[in-house]
Amino acid sequence: DESDLKDYEKQVLSLVKQNKVIFQADLIEKLGFGKAKITRILDRLEGKNCIERKRRGMNNVVILKE
């Protein structure tokens, strides 16, 4: 449920929605958040079943869960 998401979590989620699949590094670059902050946000979004992370070599790919 997106209603209890914080603003910055909504920002991340909307970027993922626009792209369907996006590298974690691209989220960091586009939003200007630190690695740790992005990781925490993605942890929460993953916990809420909004997104899924997959390992791609050295990077994580963030995928929108339908």
All heavy atoms as a GROMACS GRO file, in nm:
protein
  538
    1ASP      N    1   0.085  -0.119   0.000
    1ASP     CA    2   0.000   0.000   0.000
    1ASP      C    3   0.088   0.124   0.000
    1ASP      O    4   0.170   0.141   0.088
    1ASP     CB    5  -0.090  -0.004   0.123
    1ASP     CG    6  -0.185   0.115   0.127
    1ASP    OD1    7  -0.205   0.178   0.021
    1ASP    OD2    8  -0.236   0.145   0.236
    2GLU      N    9   0.070   0.209  -0.098
    2GLU     CA   10   0.158   0.325  -0.114
    2GLU      C   11   0.121   0.442  -0.024
    2GLU      O   12   0.197   0.537  -0.011
    2GLU     CB   13   0.156   0.372  -0.259
    2GLU     CG   14   0.221   0.274  -0.353
    2GLU     CD   15   0.211   0.318  -0.498
    2GLU    OE1   16   0.215   0.439  -0.524
    2GLU    OE2   17   0.199   0.231  -0.585
    3SER      N   18   0.005   0.437   0.041
    3SER     CA   19  -0.040   0.552   0.118
    3SER      C   20   0.048   0.583   0.238
    3SER      O   21   0.059   0.697   0.281
    3SER     CB   22  -0.185   0.532   0.165
    3SER     OG   23  -0.193   0.414   0.243
    4ASP      N   24   0.115   0.482   0.292
    4ASP     CA   25   0.200   0.507   0.409
    4ASP      C   26   0.348   0.522   0.373
    4ASP      O   27   0.434   0.516   0.459
    4ASP     CB   28   0.181   0.398   0.515
    4ASP     CG   29   0.218   0.259   0.463
    4ASP    OD1   30   0.233   0.244   0.341
    4ASP    OD2   31   0.232   0.169   0.546
    5LEU      N   32   0.376   0.543   0.244
    5LEU     CA   33   0.514   0.565   0.203
    5LEU      C   34   0.554   0.710   0.229
    5LEU      O   35   0.474   0.800   0.217
    5LEU     CB   36   0.531   0.536   0.053
    5LEU     CG   37   0.517   0.391   0.007
    5LEU    CD1   38   0.538   0.382  -0.143
    5LEU    CD2   39   0.614   0.300   0.078
    6LYS      N   40   0.681   0.728   0.261
    6LYS     CA   41   0.735   0.863   0.277
    6LYS      C   42   0.759   0.923   0.138
    6LYS      O   43   0.767   0.851   0.040
    6LYS     CB   44   0.866   0.857   0.355
    6LYS     CG   45   0.848   0.804   0.496
    6LYS     CD   46   0.980   0.795   0.569
    6LYS     CE   47   0.962   0.761   0.716
    6LYS     NZ   48   0.919   0.622   0.739
    7ASP      N   49   0.769   1.055   0.133
    7ASP     CA   50   0.785   1.124   0.004
    7ASP      C   51   0.901   1.070  -0.078
    7ASP      O   52   0.888   1.045  -0.197
    7ASP     CB   53   0.804   1.275   0.025
    7ASP     CG   54   0.671   1.344   0.054
    7ASP    OD1   55   0.566   1.279   0.032
    7ASP    OD2   56   0.673   1.459   0.096
    8TYR      N   57   1.015   1.051  -0.010
    8TYR     CA   58   1.132   1.005  -0.087
    8TYR      C   59   1.115   0.860  -0.133
    8TYR      O   60   1.170   0.821  -0.235
    8TYR     CB   61   1.264   1.025  -0.009
    8TYR     CG   62   1.265   0.970   0.131
    8TYR    CD1   63   1.292   0.836   0.154
    8TYR    CD2   64   1.245   1.053   0.241
    8TYR    CE1   65   1.296   0.784   0.282
    8TYR    CE2   66   1.248   1.002   0.370
    8TYR     CZ   67   1.272   0.868   0.390
    8TYR     OH   68   1.276   0.817   0.516
    9GLU      N   69   1.036   0.783  -0.061
    9GLU     CA   70   1.007   0.647  -0.107
    9GLU      C   71   0.918   0.650  -0.231
    9GLU      O   72   0.936   0.573  -0.324
    9GLU     CB   73   0.941   0.566   0.006
    9GLU     CG   74   1.035   0.538   0.121
    9GLU     CD   75   0.968   0.484   0.246
    9GLU    OE1   76   0.846   0.500   0.262
    9GLU    OE2   77   1.040   0.425   0.328
   10LYS      N   78   0.823   0.744  -0.231
   10LYS     CA   79   0.736   0.761  -0.348
   10LYS      C   80   0.818   0.806  -0.470
   10LYS      O   81   0.790   0.763  -0.582
   10LYS     CB   82   0.627   0.864  -0.318
   10LYS     CG   83   0.520   0.811  -0.226
   10LYS     CD   84   0.414   0.915  -0.199
   10LYS     CE   85   0.312   0.863  -0.100
   10LYS     NZ   86   0.241   0.968  -0.028
   11GLN      N   87   0.917   0.894  -0.446
   11GLN     CA   88   1.004   0.939  -0.556
   11GLN      C   89   1.075   0.820  -0.620
   11GLN      O   90   1.079   0.807  -0.742
   11GLN     CB   91   1.113   1.034  -0.502
   11GLN     CG   92   1.070   1.177  -0.485
   11GLN     CD   93   1.186   1.258  -0.429
   11GLN    OE1   94   1.223   1.244  -0.313
   11GLN    NE2   95   1.246   1.342  -0.511
   12VAL      N   96   1.131   0.735  -0.535
   12VAL     CA   97   1.202   0.617  -0.584
   12VAL      C   98   1.106   0.527  -0.660
   12VAL      O   99   1.135   0.484  -0.772
   12VAL     CB  100   1.269   0.539  -0.468
   12VAL    CG1  101   1.324   0.406  -0.515
   12VAL    CG2  102   1.380   0.623  -0.406
   13LEU      N  103   0.990   0.502  -0.601
   13LEU     CA  104   0.893   0.413  -0.662
   13LEU      C  105   0.845   0.467  -0.797
   13LEU      O  106   0.831   0.392  -0.893
   13LEU     CB  107   0.774   0.390  -0.568
   13LEU     CG  108   0.681   0.275  -0.605
   13LEU    CD1  109   0.757   0.143  -0.618
   13LEU    CD2  110   0.569   0.262  -0.503
   14SER      N  111   0.824   0.597  -0.806
   14SER     CA  112   0.774   0.652  -0.932
   14SER      C  113   0.880   0.640  -1.042
   14SER      O  114   0.846   0.615  -1.157
   14SER     CB  115   0.725   0.795  -0.916
   14SER     OG  116   0.831   0.886  -0.917
   15LEU      N  117   1.007   0.656  -1.006
   15LEU     CA  118   1.114   0.635  -1.104
   15LEU      C  119   1.117   0.490  -1.152
   15LEU      O  120   1.134   0.464  -1.271
   15LEU     CB  121   1.250   0.670  -1.043
   15LEU     CG  122   1.312   0.803  -1.082
   15LEU    CD1  123   1.450   0.818  -1.020
   15LEU    CD2  124   1.324   0.818  -1.233
   16VAL      N  125   1.102   0.398  -1.059
   16VAL     CA  126   1.100   0.256  -1.096
   16VAL      C  127   0.981   0.229  -1.187
   16VAL      O  128   0.992   0.159  -1.287
   16VAL     CB  129   1.095   0.165  -0.970
   16VAL    CG1  130   1.085   0.018  -1.011
   16VAL    CG2  131   1.220   0.186  -0.885
   17LYS      N  132   0.866   0.290  -1.155
   17LYS     CA  133   0.745   0.271  -1.237
   17LYS      C  134   0.765   0.322  -1.379
   17LYS      O  135   0.724   0.260  -1.475
   17LYS     CB  136   0.626   0.344  -1.175
   17LYS     CG  137   0.562   0.265  -1.063
   17LYS     CD  138   0.442   0.339  -1.007
   17LYS     CE  139   0.376   0.258  -0.899
   17LYS     NZ  140   0.280   0.334  -0.820
   18GLN      N  141   0.830   0.438  -1.392
   18GLN     CA  142   0.855   0.495  -1.524
   18GLN      C  143   0.941   0.403  -1.609
   18GLN      O  144   0.923   0.394  -1.730
   18GLN     CB  145   0.926   0.631  -1.512
   18GLN     CG  146   0.837   0.745  -1.466
   18GLN     CD  147   0.920   0.864  -1.420
   18GLN    OE1  148   1.028   0.890  -1.472
   18GLN    NE2  149   0.870   0.936  -1.322
   19ASN      N  150   1.038   0.338  -1.545
   19ASN     CA  151   1.136   0.259  -1.618
   19ASN      C  152   1.108   0.109  -1.618
   19ASN      O  153   1.168   0.035  -1.693
   19ASN     CB  154   1.276   0.283  -1.559
   19ASN     CG  155   1.320   0.426  -1.577
   19ASN    OD1  156   1.368   0.464  -1.681
   19ASN    ND2  157   1.301   0.508  -1.475
   20LYS      N  158   1.019   0.064  -1.529
   20LYS     CA  159   0.989  -0.079  -1.508
   20LYS      C  160   1.110  -0.155  -1.450
   20LYS      O  161   1.095  -0.230  -1.355
   20LYS     CB  162   0.943  -0.148  -1.637
   20LYS     CG  163   0.814  -0.093  -1.693
   20LYS     CD  164   0.694  -0.150  -1.620
   20LYS     CE  165   0.562  -0.114  -1.687
   20LYS     NZ  166   0.502   0.008  -1.632
   21VAL      N  167   1.226  -0.134  -1.512
   21VAL     CA  168   1.349  -0.194  -1.463
   21VAL      C  169   1.455  -0.085  -1.462
   21VAL      O  170   1.472  -0.015  -1.561
   21VAL     CB  171   1.395  -0.309  -1.555
   21VAL    CG1  172   1.530  -0.363  -1.511
   21VAL    CG2  173   1.292  -0.420  -1.559
   22ILE      N  174   1.524  -0.070  -1.350
   22ILE     CA  175   1.627   0.036  -1.341
   22ILE      C  176   1.741  -0.011  -1.251
   22ILE      O  177   1.718  -0.085  -1.155
   22ILE     CB  178   1.563   0.168  -1.289
   22ILE    CG1  179   1.662   0.284  -1.300
   22ILE    CG2  180   1.510   0.152  -1.148
   22ILE    CD1  181   1.600   0.421  -1.277
   23PHE      N  182   1.861   0.028  -1.286
   23PHE     CA  183   1.975  -0.005  -1.200
   23PHE      C  184   1.970   0.079  -1.073
   23PHE      O  185   1.932   0.195  -1.076
   23PHE     CB  186   2.108   0.023  -1.272
   23PHE     CG  187   2.146  -0.084  -1.371
   23PHE    CD1  188   2.137  -0.060  -1.507
   23PHE    CD2  189   2.192  -0.207  -1.328
   23PHE    CE1  190   2.172  -0.158  -1.599
   23PHE    CE2  191   2.228  -0.306  -1.419
   23PHE     CZ  192   2.218  -0.281  -1.554
   24GLN      N  193   2.010   0.016  -0.964
   24GLN     CA  194   2.015   0.087  -0.836
   24GLN      C  195   2.106   0.209  -0.848
   24GLN      O  196   2.075   0.316  -0.796
   24GLN     CB  197   2.066  -0.009  -0.727
   24GLN     CG  198   2.044   0.042  -0.587
   24GLN     CD  199   2.059  -0.069  -0.483
   24GLN    OE1  200   2.025  -0.183  -0.508
   24GLN    NE2  201   2.109  -0.034  -0.367
   25ALA      N  202   2.216   0.195  -0.922
   25ALA     CA  203   2.310   0.307  -0.941
   25ALA      C  204   2.243   0.425  -1.013
   25ALA      O  205   2.273   0.541  -0.983
   25ALA     CB  206   2.431   0.260  -1.021
   26ASP      N  207   2.151   0.395  -1.105
   26ASP     CA  208   2.079   0.502  -1.175
   26ASP      C  209   1.986   0.578  -1.081
   26ASP      O  210   1.969   0.699  -1.093
   26ASP     CB  211   1.999   0.446  -1.293
   26ASP     CG  212   2.089   0.395  -1.405
   26ASP    OD1  213   2.207   0.438  -1.410
   26ASP    OD2  214   2.043   0.313  -1.487
   27LEU      N  215   1.925   0.506  -0.988
   27LEU     CA  216   1.840   0.571  -0.888
   27LEU      C  217   1.923   0.668  -0.805
   27LEU      O  218   1.881   0.782  -0.779
   27LEU     CB  219   1.775   0.467  -0.796
   27LEU     CG  220   1.664   0.382  -0.856
   27LEU    CD1  221   1.624   0.271  -0.759
   27LEU    CD2  222   1.544   0.466  -0.892
   28ILE      N  223   2.040   0.622  -0.765
   28ILE     CA  224   2.130   0.706  -0.684
   28ILE      C  225   2.167   0.832  -0.762
   28ILE      O  226   2.160   0.943  -0.710
   28ILE     CB  227   2.256   0.626  -0.644
   28ILE    CG1  228   2.218   0.514  -0.546
   28ILE    CG2  229   2.362   0.717  -0.582
   28ILE    CD1  230   2.325   0.410  -0.524
   29GLU      N  231   2.203   0.812  -0.889
   29GLU     CA  232   2.243   0.924  -0.974
   29GLU      C  233   2.128   1.022  -0.998
   29GLU      O  234   2.145   1.143  -0.985
   29GLU     CB  235   2.292   0.866  -1.107
   29GLU     CG  236   2.366   0.966  -1.194
   29GLU     CD  237   2.409   0.901  -1.326
   29GLU    OE1  238   2.480   0.798  -1.320
   29GLU    OE2  239   2.370   0.953  -1.431
   30LYS      N  240   2.012   0.970  -1.033
   30LYS     CA  241   1.899   1.056  -1.067
   30LYS      C  242   1.842   1.131  -0.948
   30LYS      O  243   1.796   1.245  -0.960
   30LYS     CB  244   1.788   0.973  -1.132
   30LYS     CG  245   1.823   0.931  -1.273
   30LYS     CD  246   1.706   0.866  -1.344
   30LYS     CE  247   1.731   0.861  -1.492
   30LYS     NZ  248   1.716   0.731  -1.553
   31LEU      N  249   1.841   1.066  -0.831
   31LEU     CA  250   1.778   1.128  -0.714
   31LEU      C  251   1.878   1.200  -0.625
   31LEU      O  252   1.840   1.280  -0.541
   31LEU     CB  253   1.704   1.021  -0.633
   31LEU     CG  254   1.582   0.961  -0.706
   31LEU    CD1  255   1.535   0.835  -0.634
   31LEU    CD2  256   1.471   1.062  -0.715
   32GLY      N  257   2.006   1.168  -0.642
   32GLY     CA  258   2.108   1.232  -0.559
   32GLY      C  259   2.109   1.185  -0.414
   32GLY      O  260   2.162   1.252  -0.327
   33PHE      N  261   2.048   1.070  -0.388
   33PHE     CA  262   2.053   1.013  -0.254
   33PHE      C  263   2.179   0.930  -0.241
   33PHE      O  264   2.232   0.880  -0.340
   33PHE     CB  265   1.933   0.920  -0.227
   33PHE     CG  266   1.799   0.987  -0.228
   33PHE    CD1  267   1.684   0.915  -0.252
   33PHE    CD2  268   1.787   1.123  -0.202
   33PHE    CE1  269   1.559   0.976  -0.252
   33PHE    CE2  270   1.662   1.186  -0.202
   33PHE     CZ  271   1.548   1.111  -0.227
   34GLY      N  272   2.227   0.912  -0.119
   34GLY     CA  273   2.343   0.828  -0.096
   34GLY      C  274   2.308   0.681  -0.113
   34GLY      O  275   2.190   0.643  -0.111
   35LYS      N  276   2.413   0.600  -0.128
   35LYS     CA  277   2.393   0.455  -0.144
   35LYS      C  278   2.315   0.395  -0.028
   35LYS      O  279   2.225   0.314  -0.047
   35LYS     CB  280   2.529   0.384  -0.151
   35LYS     CG  281   2.584   0.373  -0.290
   35LYS     CD  282   2.711   0.288  -0.290
   35LYS     CE  283   2.762   0.274  -0.432
   35LYS     NZ  284   2.890   0.203  -0.439
   36ALA      N  285   2.353   0.434   0.093
   36ALA     CA  286   2.290   0.376   0.212
   36ALA      C  287   2.142   0.412   0.219
   36ALA      O  288   2.058   0.328   0.251
   36ALA     CB  289   2.362   0.424   0.338
   37LYS      N  290   2.112   0.538   0.185
   37LYS     CA  291   1.972   0.582   0.188
   37LYS      C  292   1.888   0.506   0.084
   37LYS      O  293   1.779   0.459   0.116
   37LYS     CB  294   1.962   0.733   0.163
   37LYS     CG  295   1.819   0.783   0.169
   37LYS     CD  296   1.812   0.935   0.174
   37LYS     CE  297   1.668   0.978   0.189
   37LYS     NZ  298   1.653   1.121   0.212
   38ILE      N  299   1.941   0.494  -0.037
   38ILE     CA  300   1.870   0.419  -0.142
   38ILE      C  301   1.848   0.274  -0.098
   38ILE      O  302   1.739   0.220  -0.114
   38ILE     CB  303   1.950   0.422  -0.276
   38ILE    CG1  304   1.939   0.560  -0.341
   38ILE    CG2  305   1.901   0.314  -0.371
   38ILE    CD1  306   1.807   0.591  -0.408
   39THR      N  307   1.951   0.215  -0.039
   39THR     CA  308   1.940   0.076   0.007
   39THR      C  309   1.828   0.063   0.111
   39THR      O  310   1.746  -0.028   0.104
   39THR     CB  311   2.074   0.027   0.066
   39THR    OG1  312   2.173   0.035  -0.037
   39THR    CG2  313   2.064  -0.118   0.113
   40ARG      N  314   1.823   0.156   0.206
   40ARG     CA  315   1.718   0.153   0.309
   40ARG      C  316   1.580   0.168   0.248
   40ARG      O  317   1.485   0.099   0.285
   40ARG     CB  318   1.740   0.265   0.413
   40ARG     CG  319   1.842   0.230   0.519
   40ARG     CD  320   1.832   0.322   0.639
   40ARG     NE  321   1.843   0.463   0.604
   40ARG     CZ  322   1.957   0.531   0.593
   40ARG    NH1  323   2.072   0.470   0.614
   40ARG    NH2  324   1.957   0.658   0.562
   41ILE      N  325   1.568   0.261   0.152
   41ILE     CA  326   1.439   0.284   0.085
   41ILE      C  327   1.396   0.158   0.010
   41ILE      O  328   1.282   0.114   0.020
   41ILE     CB  329   1.448   0.404  -0.012
   41ILE    CG1  330   1.470   0.534   0.066
   41ILE    CG2  331   1.321   0.414  -0.097
   41ILE    CD1  332   1.507   0.654  -0.022
   42LEU      N  333   1.491   0.099  -0.063
   42LEU     CA  334   1.459  -0.022  -0.140
   42LEU      C  335   1.425  -0.138  -0.048
   42LEU      O  336   1.338  -0.219  -0.080
   42LEU     CB  337   1.575  -0.058  -0.234
   42LEU     CG  338   1.599   0.042  -0.348
   42LEU    CD1  339   1.723   0.004  -0.426
   42LEU    CD2  340   1.479   0.055  -0.440
   43ASP      N  341   1.491  -0.145   0.066
   43ASP     CA  342   1.458  -0.248   0.166
   43ASP      C  343   1.311  -0.237   0.206
   43ASP      O  344   1.238  -0.335   0.212
   43ASP     CB  345   1.544  -0.235   0.292
   43ASP     CG  346   1.685  -0.288   0.272
   43ASP    OD1  347   1.709  -0.363   0.175
   43ASP    OD2  348   1.772  -0.254   0.354
   44ARG      N  349   1.270  -0.113   0.233
   44ARG     CA  350   1.131  -0.090   0.274
   44ARG      C  351   1.032  -0.122   0.162
   44ARG      O  352   0.930  -0.186   0.184
   44ARG     CB  353   1.111   0.056   0.318
   44ARG     CG  354   1.136   0.078   0.466
   44ARG     CD  355   1.090   0.215   0.511
   44ARG     NE  356   0.951   0.240   0.475
   44ARG     CZ  357   0.855   0.275   0.562
   44ARG    NH1  358   0.882   0.287   0.688
   44ARG    NH2  359   0.733   0.298   0.520
   45LEU      N  360   1.064  -0.076   0.041
   45LEU     CA  361   0.976  -0.100  -0.072
   45LEU      C  362   0.967  -0.249  -0.104
   45LEU      O  363   0.862  -0.300  -0.142
   45LEU     CB  364   1.024  -0.021  -0.195
   45LEU     CG  365   1.012   0.131  -0.186
   45LEU    CD1  366   1.076   0.197  -0.308
   45LEU    CD2  367   0.868   0.175  -0.172
   46GLU      N  368   1.080  -0.318  -0.086
   46GLU     CA  369   1.082  -0.462  -0.110
   46GLU      C  370   0.998  -0.532  -0.001
   46GLU      O  371   0.923  -0.625  -0.030
   46GLU     CB  372   1.226  -0.513  -0.108
   46GLU     CG  373   1.247  -0.635  -0.193
   46GLU     CD  374   1.394  -0.667  -0.218
   46GLU    OE1  375   1.481  -0.622  -0.141
   46GLU    OE2  376   1.421  -0.737  -0.316
   47GLY      N  377   1.010  -0.483   0.120
   47GLY     CA  378   0.931  -0.538   0.232
   47GLY      C  379   0.782  -0.521   0.209
   47GLY      O  380   0.701  -0.603   0.252
   48LYS      N  381   0.745  -0.413   0.141
   48LYS     CA  382   0.604  -0.387   0.110
   48LYS      C  383   0.562  -0.453  -0.020
   48LYS      O  384   0.450  -0.434  -0.067
   48LYS     CB  385   0.580  -0.237   0.100
   48LYS     CG  386   0.591  -0.165   0.233
   48LYS     CD  387   0.565  -0.018   0.214
   48LYS     CE  388   0.570   0.057   0.344
   48LYS     NZ  389   0.474   0.007   0.443
   49ASN      N  390   0.655  -0.527  -0.082
   49ASN     CA  391   0.625  -0.601  -0.204
   49ASN      C  392   0.595  -0.510  -0.324
   49ASN      O  393   0.521  -0.548  -0.413
   49ASN     CB  394   0.508  -0.697  -0.178
   49ASN     CG  395   0.542  -0.836  -0.231
   49ASN    OD1  396   0.658  -0.865  -0.259
   49ASN    ND2  397   0.442  -0.919  -0.246
   50CYS      N  398   0.654  -0.390  -0.323
   50CYS     CA  399   0.636  -0.297  -0.436
   50CYS      C  400   0.738  -0.326  -0.545
   50CYS      O  401   0.711  -0.308  -0.663
   50CYS     CB  402   0.655  -0.152  -0.390
   50CYS     SG  403   0.540  -0.099  -0.265
   51ILE      N  404   0.858  -0.364  -0.502
   51ILE     CA  405   0.968  -0.386  -0.596
   51ILE      C  406   1.040  -0.516  -0.564
   51ILE      O  407   1.017  -0.577  -0.460
   51ILE     CB  408   1.071  -0.270  -0.590
   51ILE    CG1  409   1.127  -0.256  -0.448
   51ILE    CG2  410   1.013  -0.141  -0.639
   51ILE    CD1  411   1.276  -0.248  -0.441
   52GLU      N  412   1.130  -0.551  -0.654
   52GLU     CA  413   1.215  -0.667  -0.635
   52GLU      C  414   1.354  -0.629  -0.682
   52GLU      O  415   1.368  -0.555  -0.778
   52GLU     CB  416   1.158  -0.780  -0.720
   52GLU     CG  417   1.224  -0.912  -0.704
   52GLU     CD  418   1.161  -1.017  -0.795
   52GLU    OE1  419   1.064  -0.985  -0.867
   52GLU    OE2  420   1.212  -1.129  -0.795
   53ARG      N  421   1.457  -0.676  -0.610
   53ARG     CA  422   1.595  -0.649  -0.653
   53ARG      C  423   1.658  -0.777  -0.703
   53ARG      O  424   1.642  -0.881  -0.643
   53ARG     CB  425   1.677  -0.595  -0.537
   53ARG     CG  426   1.667  -0.446  -0.522
   53ARG     CD  427   1.750  -0.397  -0.408
   53ARG     NE  428   1.687  -0.437  -0.283
   53ARG     CZ  429   1.719  -0.390  -0.164
   53ARG    NH1  430   1.815  -0.302  -0.152
   53ARG    NH2  431   1.658  -0.429  -0.056
   54LYS      N  432   1.732  -0.764  -0.813
   54LYS     CA  433   1.806  -0.878  -0.865
   54LYS      C  434   1.951  -0.835  -0.887
   54LYS      O  435   1.977  -0.723  -0.926
   54LYS     CB  436   1.746  -0.924  -0.999
   54LYS     CG  437   1.610  -0.989  -0.982
   54LYS     CD  438   1.580  -1.082  -1.099
   54LYS     CE  439   1.465  -1.174  -1.068
   54LYS     NZ  440   1.338  -1.131  -1.123
   55ARG      N  441   2.040  -0.926  -0.861
   55ARG     CA  442   2.182  -0.901  -0.878
   55ARG      C  443   2.218  -0.912  -1.026
   55ARG      O  444   2.180  -1.008  -1.091
   55ARG     CB  445   2.256  -1.007  -0.797
   55ARG     CG  446   2.393  -0.969  -0.755
   55ARG     CD  447   2.400  -0.894  -0.624
   55ARG     NE  448   2.537  -0.848  -0.612
   55ARG     CZ  449   2.572  -0.722  -0.597
   55ARG    NH1  450   2.482  -0.630  -0.588
   55ARG    NH2  451   2.698  -0.688  -0.591
   56ARG      N  452   2.288  -0.811  -1.079
   56ARG     CA  453   2.339  -0.818  -1.217
   56ARG      C  454   2.487  -0.782  -1.212
   56ARG      O  455   2.522  -0.666  -1.216
   56ARG     CB  456   2.267  -0.716  -1.307
   56ARG     CG  457   2.127  -0.752  -1.344
   56ARG     CD  458   2.120  -0.850  -1.459
   56ARG     NE  459   1.981  -0.886  -1.492
   56ARG     CZ  460   1.907  -0.970  -1.422
   56ARG    NH1  461   1.957  -1.030  -1.314
   56ARG    NH2  462   1.783  -0.997  -1.458
   57GLY      N  463   2.570  -0.882  -1.196
   57GLY     CA  464   2.713  -0.855  -1.184
   57GLY      C  465   2.740  -0.773  -1.059
   57GLY      O  466   2.704  -0.812  -0.950
   58MET      N  467   2.798  -0.656  -1.078
   58MET     CA  468   2.831  -0.569  -0.965
   58MET      C  469   2.712  -0.481  -0.925
   58MET      O  470   2.719  -0.411  -0.827
   58MET     CB  471   2.950  -0.478  -1.000
   58MET     CG  472   3.080  -0.550  -1.023
   58MET     SD  473   3.140  -0.630  -0.873
   58MET     CE  474   3.184  -0.487  -0.776
   59ASN      N  475   2.607  -0.484  -1.005
   59ASN     CA  476   2.494  -0.394  -0.981
   59ASN      C  477   2.370  -0.468  -0.936
   59ASN      O  478   2.356  -0.587  -0.958
   59ASN     CB  479   2.459  -0.318  -1.111
   59ASN     CG  480   2.570  -0.225  -1.151
   59ASN    OD1  481   2.609  -0.139  -1.075
   59ASN    ND2  482   2.620  -0.242  -1.273
   60ASN      N  483   2.280  -0.392  -0.874
   60ASN     CA  484   2.147  -0.443  -0.847
   60ASN      C  485   2.051  -0.381  -0.948
   60ASN      O  486   2.059  -0.262  -0.978
   60ASN     CB  487   2.100  -0.401  -0.707
   60ASN     CG  488   2.146  -0.498  -0.601
   60ASN    OD1  489   2.182  -0.612  -0.629
   60ASN    ND2  490   2.148  -0.453  -0.477
   61VAL      N  491   1.961  -0.464  -0.998
   61VAL     CA  492   1.854  -0.414  -1.085
   61VAL      C  493   1.728  -0.411  -1.001
   61VAL      O  494   1.699  -0.505  -0.928
   61VAL     CB  495   1.835  -0.508  -1.207
   61VAL    CG1  496   1.718  -0.460  -1.290
   61VAL    CG2  497   1.959  -0.510  -1.292
   62VAL      N  498   1.656  -0.300  -1.009
   62VAL     CA  499   1.532  -0.286  -0.935
   62VAL      C  500   1.416  -0.304  -1.033
   62VAL      O  501   1.410  -0.238  -1.136
   62VAL     CB  502   1.524  -0.147  -0.868
   62VAL    CG1  503   1.396  -0.134  -0.788
   62VAL    CG2  504   1.644  -0.124  -0.778
   63ILE      N  505   1.328  -0.396  -0.999
   63ILE     CA  506   1.218  -0.432  -1.088
   63ILE      C  507   1.086  -0.402  -1.019
   63ILE      O  508   1.068  -0.435  -0.901
   63ILE     CB  509   1.225  -0.581  -1.125
   63ILE    CG1  510   1.360  -0.611  -1.192
   63ILE    CG2  511   1.109  -0.622  -1.215
   63ILE    CD1  512   1.397  -0.756  -1.193
   64LEU      N  513   0.994  -0.344  -1.094
   64LEU     CA  514   0.860  -0.315  -1.040
   64LEU      C  515   0.782  -0.445  -1.029
   64LEU      O  516   0.778  -0.525  -1.120
   64LEU     CB  517   0.787  -0.218  -1.134
   64LEU     CG  518   0.654  -0.167  -1.083
   64LEU    CD1  519   0.673  -0.078  -0.960
   64LEU    CD2  520   0.582  -0.090  -1.191
   65LYS      N  521   0.721  -0.465  -0.913
   65LYS     CA  522   0.634  -0.582  -0.897
   65LYS      C  523   0.493  -0.542  -0.937
   65LYS      O  524   0.442  -0.442  -0.893
   65LYS     CB  525   0.633  -0.628  -0.751
   65LYS     CG  526   0.756  -0.709  -0.716
   65LYS     CD  527   0.722  -0.805  -0.607
   65LYS     CE  528   0.794  -0.935  -0.624
   65LYS     NZ  529   0.780  -1.017  -0.503
   66GLU      N  530   0.434  -0.622  -1.025
   66GLU     CA  531   0.300  -0.588  -1.074
   66GLU      C  532   0.194  -0.623  -0.972
   66GLU      O  533   0.201  -0.723  -0.907
   66GLU     CB  534   0.272  -0.664  -1.205
   66GLU     CG  535   0.367  -0.625  -1.317
   66GLU     CD  536   0.367  -0.476  -1.350
   66GLU    OE1  537   0.262  -0.411  -1.332
   66GLU    OE2  538   0.471  -0.424  -1.391
   0.00000   0.00000   0.00000
